Amino acid sequence: MGALARIVGAKVGAAVGAAVASATYHGLTRAESTSAALTRTNHRGESVTLAQGPALVAGATIGAVATPGLDGSQRLAAALAIAGSGTLGAYDDLLGDSDTKGLRGHLTAAAEGNITSGFIKLVGIGAIGVAAGALARKGRGGVVDAALAGAVIAGSANVLNLLDLRPGRASKAFALLSTPYLVSPSGAMLAGPQGATASMLPHDLAERSMMGDAGANALGAAWGVCAVSRMNRGSLLVTAGAIAGLTLLSERVSFSDLIAQNPVTSWLDQLGRVAPPPSASWPPSD
C-alpha cells in the first residue's frame, strides 16, 4: 500500500474511532443506569465520569478493525490487545480493590494468598499481550519473541495507566508516542485509537471525565501491539527493559513530581486544561 493510500486509510480509521467513542460516551453518560455507577472523584475532589474509558475501548477497537490497509492478523492482534486490556481495566475500575497499590503491592498480596483484581489484570493482560504480539509479528521469532512482545504490550498498558493521574496526561502521552508510527505500514493499527482519543480529549481536559484503567490500558496496549509488530529481537529486549525500568521507578518516585519539576514537561502537562469551578458537579445540568 502506498503512502497516499495509508493516509486515506488512517483518516477512515480515525473517523470511525472518533464516532464510535463519542456515541458510546454520550450513551453511557445519558443513561441513568450507568451514570451513577461510573461516577468517581478526581485528583481535586470533583465528581467526574469514568465513561471515557469504555468509550475509548469501543472506539479504539472498532476503529482499528475498520481501518483499511491492515491484514487479518494485524486486525485481530489490535482488537485482542485493545479490547482485552481495556476489558480487564474496566473490571479493575468497577470491581477492583483500591486498597492495594502498585506492582509490588499486588505481587506481595498474591504471595500471601490474596489475589487482587490488580493481580488478575496483570496476569490477564500479560497473556493477552503474548497472544496479540505473536499475531502482530506473524510468528516471527517463535516463543521467545512472542514472550518479549507480550512484555512490551502489557508493560505499555501499565505505564500509560501510571500517567493517568492528571487530566489529559495519558492522552497526550499516547498521542506523542503513537504519531511517529502513523507513517509506517503498521501505523494504521493506531489510527482508530488516535481518533477515539482525540474525540475524548476535550472532556478529559475539562475534567468532565477520566479514562481510568479501561482507557489507559487499552491505549497503552494499542501502542505496544503496533510497536512490536516491526521490532527485531534486540529492539524488543531494549523496549521491554526500558518499560520495566519505568515501572520499577514508579514504585520509588512520583511521576507527577518529576513532570512538575521540568519546565517543558510541566508546560505540556498543563496545556489545554480547562478546570471547572469548584462548585461544578457531575452530571452537568444541561
C-alpha positions in Angstrom: 0.0 0.0 0.0 1.4 3.4 -1.0 1.8 6.4 1.3 -1.3 8.2 0.0 -3.5 5.1 0.5 -2.1 4.7 4.0 -3.0 8.3 4.8 -6.6 7.9 3.5 -6.9 4.6 5.4 -5.7 6.2 8.6 -8.2 9.0 8.2 -11.0 6.5 7.8 -9.9 4.6 10.9 -9.6 7.8 12.9 -13.0 9.0 11.9 -14.6 5.6 12.8 -12.8 5.6 16.2 -13.9 9.1 17.0 -17.5 8.5 16.0 -17.8 5.3 18.0 -16.1 6.7 21.1 -18.3 9.8 21.0 -21.5 7.8 20.6 -20.5 5.4 23.4 -19.6 8.2 25.8 -22.8 10.1 25.3 -24.9 6.9 25.6 -23.3 6.0 28.9 -23.5 9.5 30.4 -27.1 10.0 29.5 -28.4 6.6 30.8 -29.4 6.8 34.5 -28.5 3.1 34.9 -24.8 3.8 34.1 -24.1 7.4 35.1 -24.2 6.8 38.8 -22.1 3.6 38.6 -19.4 5.4 36.6 -19.1 8.5 38.8 -15.8 8.8 40.6 -13.8 11.5 42.4 -10.8 13.0 40.6 -7.5 14.5 42.0 -9.2 17.7 43.0 -12.1 16.0 44.8 -14.5 16.7 42.0 -17.0 14.2 40.7 -16.3 13.0 37.1 -17.4 10.1 35.0 -15.5 7.0 34.0 -17.5 6.7 30.8 -14.4 7.9 28.9 -12.7 4.6 29.5 -15.4 2.3 27.9 -15.8 4.9 25.1 -12.1 4.7 24.3 -12.1 0.9 24.3 -15.0 0.8 21.9 -13.8 3.5 19.6 -10.2 2.3 19.5 -11.2 -1.3 18.9 -13.7 -0.7 16.2 -11.6 2.0 14.6 -8.6 -0.3 14.4 -10.7 -3.1 12.9 -12.3 -0.8 10.4 -9.0 0.9 9.2 -8.2 0.0 5.6 -4.8 -1.4 4.8 -4.4 -3.9 7.7 -4.3 -7.6 7.1 -6.2 -10.1 9.1 -3.6 -10.9 11.7 -3.0 -7.2 12.3 -6.7 -6.5 12.8 -7.1 -9.5 15.1 -3.9 -8.5 17.1 -5.1 -4.9 17.5 -8.6 -5.9 18.5 -7.4 -8.5 21.0 -4.8 -6.2 22.6 -7.1 -3.2 22.9 -10.4 -4.9 23.8 -8.8 -7.4 26.1 -6.7 -5.0 28.0 -9.5 -2.4 28.1 -12.0 -5.0 29.5 -9.6 -6.1 32.2 -9.0 -2.4 33.0 -12.8 -1.9 33.3 -13.1 -4.8 35.6 -10.5 -3.2 37.9 -12.2 0.2 37.6 -15.6 -1.1 38.6 -15.0 -4.1 40.8 -11.4 -3.7 42.0 -10.0 -3.3 45.4 -8.4 0.2 45.6 -6.6 -0.6 48.9 -3.7 -2.4 47.2 -1.4 -0.1 45.1 1.4 -0.6 42.7 3.1 -3.7 41.2 4.9 -4.5 44.4 1.6 -4.3 46.4 -0.3 -6.7 44.1 2.6 -9.2 43.9 3.1 -9.2 47.6 -0.6 -9.7 48.2 -0.6 -12.6 45.7 2.4 -14.2 47.5 0.3 -14.0 50.7 -2.6 -15.8 49.1 -4.7 -12.7 48.5 -5.4 -12.5 44.7 -6.3 -8.9 44.0 -8.1 -7.5 40.9 -4.9 -5.8 40.0 -3.0 -9.1 40.0 -5.8 -10.7 37.9 -5.4 -7.8 35.5 -1.6 -8.1 35.4 -1.7 -11.8 34.5 -4.6 -11.4 32.1 -3.0 -8.5 30.1 0.3 -10.4 30.1 -1.4 -13.4 28.4 -3.3 -11.2 26.0 0.0 -9.4 25.2 1.7 -12.7 24.3 -1.1 -13.8 22.0 -1.5 -10.3 20.4 2.2 -10.0 20.0 2.5 -13.3 18.2 -0.3 -12.4 15.9 1.1 -8.9 15.1 4.6 -10.4 14.4 3.0 -13.3 12.3 5.0 -15.9 14.2 8.4 -14.3 13.7 10.9 -15.3 16.4 8.8 -18.0 17.8 8.0 -18.3 21.5 10.9 -16.1 22.7 9.8 -13.1 20.6 6.2 -13.6 21.5 7.0 -13.5 25.2 9.1 -10.3 24.7 6.3 -8.8 22.7 3.8 -9.7 25.4 6.1 -8.0 28.0 6.1 -4.8 25.8 2.4 -4.8 25.3 1.5 -5.5 28.9 4.2 -3.1 30.1 2.9 -0.3 27.8 -0.6 -0.8 29.1 0.6 -0.4 32.7 2.9 2.6 32.1 0.2 4.6 30.4 -2.0 3.8 33.3 0.6 5.2 35.7 0.4 8.5 33.8 -3.4 8.8 34.1 -3.2 10.9 37.3 -4.0 14.3 35.8 -6.5 15.5 33.1 -5.3 14.8 29.6 -1.8 13.5 30.6 -2.2 9.9 29.4 -4.0 11.1 26.2 -1.1 13.5 25.4 1.5 10.8 26.1 -0.3 8.4 23.8 -0.6 10.9 21.0 3.1 11.8 21.3 4.2 8.2 21.3 2.0 7.0 18.5 2.2 9.8 16.0 5.6 8.8 14.6 4.2 5.3 13.8 1.4 6.6 11.6 3.8 6.9 8.6 4.8 3.2 8.9 2.9 0.3 7.3 1.8 -0.9 10.7 0.8 2.6 11.9 -2.8 2.0 10.6 -3.3 0.0 13.8 -3.1 3.3 15.8 -5.4 5.4 13.6 -8.6 4.2 15.3 -7.2 4.7 18.8 -5.9 8.1 18.0 -9.3 9.2 16.6 -11.0 7.9 19.7 -8.5 9.7 21.9 -8.9 13.0 20.1 -12.7 12.8 20.5 -12.5 12.3 24.2 -9.7 14.8 24.9 -11.9 17.9 25.4 -13.9 16.0 28.1 -10.7 14.8 29.7 -9.1 18.3 29.8 -12.2 20.0 31.1 -12.3 17.4 34.0 -15.7 16.1 33.0 -14.3 12.6 32.7 -11.3 10.4 33.3 -10.2 7.4 31.2 -9.5 5.1 34.2 -7.7 1.8 33.9 -10.0 0.8 31.0 -8.9 3.6 28.7 -5.3 3.8 29.8 -4.7 0.0 29.5 -6.4 -0.1 26.1 -4.4 2.8 24.6 -1.1 1.6 26.1 -1.7 -1.9 24.6 -2.6 -0.3 21.3 0.7 1.4 21.1 2.5 -1.7 22.3 1.0 -4.1 19.7 1.8 -1.6 16.9 5.4 -1.1 18.1 6.2 -4.9 18.5 4.9 -5.7 15.0 8.1 -4.4 13.4 10.7 -4.8 16.0 13.6 -7.2 15.9 14.6 -9.2 19.0 17.2 -6.7 20.1 14.6 -3.8 19.9 12.1 -6.0 21.8 14.7 -6.6 24.6 15.6 -2.9 24.8 12.0 -1.7 24.9 10.9 -4.3 27.4 13.8 -3.4 29.6 13.0 0.3 29.4 9.4 -0.3 30.3 10.4 -2.5 33.2 12.7 0.3 34.4 9.9 2.9 34.3 7.6 0.5 36.2 10.2 0.0 38.9 11.0 3.7 39.0 7.3 4.4 39.6 7.5 2.4 42.8 10.0 4.8 44.2 9.3 8.2 42.8 6.2 10.2 41.8 5.9 10.7 38.0 3.7 13.8 38.8 6.6 15.3 40.8 9.1 14.6 38.0 6.8 16.1 35.4 6.2 19.3 37.5 9.9 19.8 38.1 10.8 20.1 34.4 9.5 23.3 32.7 8.9 21.6 29.3 7.0 18.6 30.6 5.1 20.8 33.1 4.0 23.1 30.3 2.9 20.1 28.1 1.1 18.6 31.1 -0.9 21.8 31.7 -1.5 22.6 28.1 -5.2 22.8 27.3 -6.6 22.1 30.7 -9.8 23.9 31.5 -10.7 23.1 35.1 -14.4 23.7 36.1 -15.2 25.9 39.1 -15.1 24.1 42.5 -18.9 24.1 42.6 -19.3 22.2 39.4 -20.8 18.8 39.6 -21.4 15.7 37.5 -23.5 15.3 35.5 -23.9 18.8 34.2 -27.3 20.4 34.3 -27.5 20.9 30.6 
